[in-house]
Amino acid sequence: MSYKRKNSGFTLVELVVVITIMMVITAIGVVSFSGINKRSRDSRRMSDLDKLAIALEVYKQESGIYPANTGLLVPSYIDVIPTDPKTYSYFYDRTVSNYSYGLYAQMEDIGTTTGIYGNNCTGVCNYKITNP
């Protein structure tokens, strides 16, 4: 005599195991995704500062000095002044004389920082580009 199960379905233990596995996979994905987003935003920040540095160098070649502020670069040297991809801000400082400058940003990923440079970036500036 063979016994047939009338209602076939999942047991409570099987459901708990599957849900646990799905939660672990989701958690790993969320952590990886947030790290990728941070590195992506930091890459954009570096690119933005490089664009500003190029515009500043062209301005200096034509004027002999660096501008007092980055607003003087628009529209002749750069279309728009780049803005931070999150809520931070970039900081331009024409230091000591008219012949040197610093561009600063706040990076999210510690691996892309170059030091601590003060609180001018809507937080702590931890990435810097200076004139060559």
C-alpha positions as CSV (number, residue, x, y, z in Angstrom):
1,M,0.0,0.0,0.0
2,S,1.4,3.4,-1.0
3,Y,0.8,6.5,1.0
4,K,0.2,9.7,-1.0
5,R,0.5,13.1,0.5
6,K,-2.7,15.0,-0.1
7,N,-1.3,18.6,0.4
8,S,2.2,19.1,-0.9
9,G,3.9,22.4,0.0
10,F,6.8,23.8,1.9
11,T,7.4,23.2,5.5
12,L,8.0,26.0,7.9
13,V,11.7,25.0,8.2
14,E,12.2,25.2,4.4
15,L,10.6,28.6,4.3
16,V,12.8,29.9,7.1
17,V,16.0,28.6,5.4
18,V,15.1,30.2,2.0
19,I,14.2,33.5,3.6
20,T,17.4,33.6,5.6
21,I,19.5,32.9,2.4
22,M,17.7,35.6,0.6
23,M,18.3,38.1,3.4
24,V,22.1,37.2,3.5
25,I,22.4,37.7,-0.3
26,T,20.5,41.0,-0.1
27,A,22.7,42.3,2.7
28,I,25.8,41.5,0.8
29,G,24.4,43.3,-2.3
30,V,23.5,46.4,-0.4
31,V,26.9,46.7,1.2
32,S,28.7,46.2,-2.1
33,F,26.4,48.7,-3.9
34,S,27.0,51.4,-1.3
35,G,30.8,51.0,-1.5
36,I,30.6,51.3,-5.3
37,N,28.5,54.4,-5.1
38,K,31.0,56.1,-2.7
39,R,33.9,55.3,-5.1
40,S,31.9,56.5,-8.1
41,R,31.1,59.9,-6.4
42,D,34.8,60.2,-5.4
43,S,35.9,59.6,-8.9
44,R,33.6,62.3,-10.1
45,R,35.0,64.7,-7.5
46,M,38.5,64.1,-8.7
47,S,37.4,64.6,-12.3
48,D,35.6,67.8,-11.4
49,L,38.7,69.2,-9.6
50,D,40.9,68.2,-12.6
51,K,38.6,70.1,-14.9
52,L,38.7,73.2,-12.7
53,A,42.5,72.9,-12.5
54,I,42.8,72.9,-16.3
55,A,40.5,75.9,-16.5
56,L,42.6,77.7,-13.9
57,E,45.8,77.0,-15.8
58,V,44.4,78.3,-19.1
59,Y,43.2,81.4,-17.2
60,K,46.7,81.9,-15.8
61,Q,48.3,81.5,-19.2
62,E,46.1,84.3,-20.6
63,S,46.0,86.6,-17.5
64,G,49.3,85.9,-15.8
65,I,47.7,85.2,-12.4
66,Y,45.1,82.8,-11.0
67,P,41.6,84.3,-10.6
68,A,40.3,85.5,-7.2
69,N,37.4,83.1,-7.4
70,T,36.2,80.3,-9.8
71,G,33.2,82.3,-10.9
72,L,35.6,84.3,-13.2
73,L,36.2,81.1,-15.2
74,V,32.6,80.9,-16.6
75,P,31.9,80.9,-19.6
76,S,35.2,81.6,-21.2
77,Y,37.2,78.8,-19.6
78,I,34.6,76.3,-18.4
79,D,30.9,76.0,-19.2
80,V,29.7,75.7,-15.6
81,I,31.4,75.4,-12.2
82,P,31.1,71.7,-11.2
83,T,29.2,70.9,-8.1
84,D,29.7,68.0,-5.7
85,P,27.5,64.9,-6.5
86,K,26.2,64.8,-2.9
87,T,25.7,67.6,-0.5
88,Y,29.3,68.6,0.1
89,S,31.0,71.5,-1.6
90,Y,34.3,72.2,-3.4
91,F,36.7,74.8,-2.1
92,Y,39.0,77.0,-4.1
93,D,41.8,78.9,-2.3
94,R,44.2,81.2,-4.1
95,T,46.9,80.9,-1.5
96,V,49.8,83.1,-0.4
97,S,50.1,84.9,-3.8
98,N,48.3,85.3,-7.1
99,Y,50.6,82.5,-8.5
100,S,49.4,79.4,-6.6
101,Y,46.1,77.8,-5.6
102,G,44.5,74.9,-3.9
103,L,41.4,73.0,-4.9
104,Y,39.8,70.9,-2.0
105,A,37.0,68.3,-1.7
106,Q,35.6,66.0,0.9
107,M,35.9,62.4,-0.2
108,E,33.7,59.6,1.2
109,D,36.0,56.7,0.6
110,I,39.1,56.8,2.9
111,G,41.2,55.2,0.2
112,T,41.0,58.3,-2.1
113,T,42.0,60.9,0.5
114,T,45.3,62.8,0.6
115,G,45.2,64.3,4.1
116,I,43.2,66.6,6.3
117,Y,42.9,70.2,5.1
118,G,40.4,72.0,7.3
119,N,36.7,72.6,7.4
120,N,36.0,74.6,4.2
121,C,34.2,71.8,2.3
122,T,30.9,71.6,4.3
123,G,32.8,69.1,6.4
124,V,36.4,68.1,6.5
125,C,38.4,68.6,3.3
126,N,40.4,65.4,2.8
127,Y,41.5,65.7,-0.9
128,K,43.6,68.4,-2.4
129,I,45.0,69.5,-5.8
130,T,47.5,72.3,-6.0
131,N,49.0,74.0,-9.0
132,P,51.9,72.1,-10.6
